[in-house]
Structure formats: structure tokens, C-alpha cells
Amino acid sequence: MKVTIEGEPKGKGRPRFYNGHAVTPQTTRDYEEEAALVYRAKVKKTYHGAVGVRIRAYFKIPKGVSKAARQMMEDGVRRPTKKPDIDNIDKIILDALNGIAFDDDKQVVEETLSKFYSVHPRVEVEVYEI
């Protein structure tokens, strides 16, 4: 089942160290909590075996681009090469679903992650059994 996390995609923030303790940035914690709530509200299943994950991150089309560039972005011809990095999007989503969609993200044996532009920024996540 596919779930949608509304809003601009975010990547996992780097932890900051204070007095020898790692602290996850508040924006990362907030986004992970939101993703977990959205998933938990729509999907009631926790997978216990091998799983696959499909993630599609849709970024807002920047203001001030030409009509031609905008059309290419809407058509998926021109894709985002901006931050956050794809691996940071992956990490924030998998960490958010850890213990909810699956027992541990080590169960993920197959994954697809894509970045696109859209007039409707969001992240679509699908977890499926292998």
C-alpha cells in the first residue's frame, strides 16, 4: 500500500555532538514523526520478513523557471539534482518506518528511490513483502 507524506521532501540531518552525545536535529525528528504517523494511520501491517521499498520524492518546481523548463519538469524530463541527496531521503524515510512498517530496516533487501519535480510536493512510500 502506498502512503503519501505531504510537503517538500526532507533528508536526514547530520547529528550534532554536545558533550560527547549525538543529538538529531529537531527538523529531522519532526519529519520522521510525521512520516511514521502518516504510515501508521493508513497501513496497519508490520512486515517481519524481507521487504522492498519504493520511494518517490516530488520537489516543488522552482519559481522563475521558463515555461519550457517548467513543462520539462512536469513531464519528468528534467529531474532535481539539488539537495537533499537521495541517500539522505532514503535514510530519513527508512528510519521513520523502523519498528512500524518493518521490525528493522535491515529487512529491506530491495529499494527504488526517485526524485521528480511536481506542482504538488510530497514523498510517496510503498513497502511490500518479498
Buried (B, 14 or more C-beta within 10 A) or exposed (E): EEBBBEEEBBBBBEEEEEEEEEEBEEEBBEBBEBBBEBBBEEBEEEBEEEBBBBBBBBBBBEEEBEEEBBEBBBEEEBEBEEEBEBEBBBBBBBBBBBEBBBBEBEBBEEBEBBBBBBEEBBBBBBBEEE
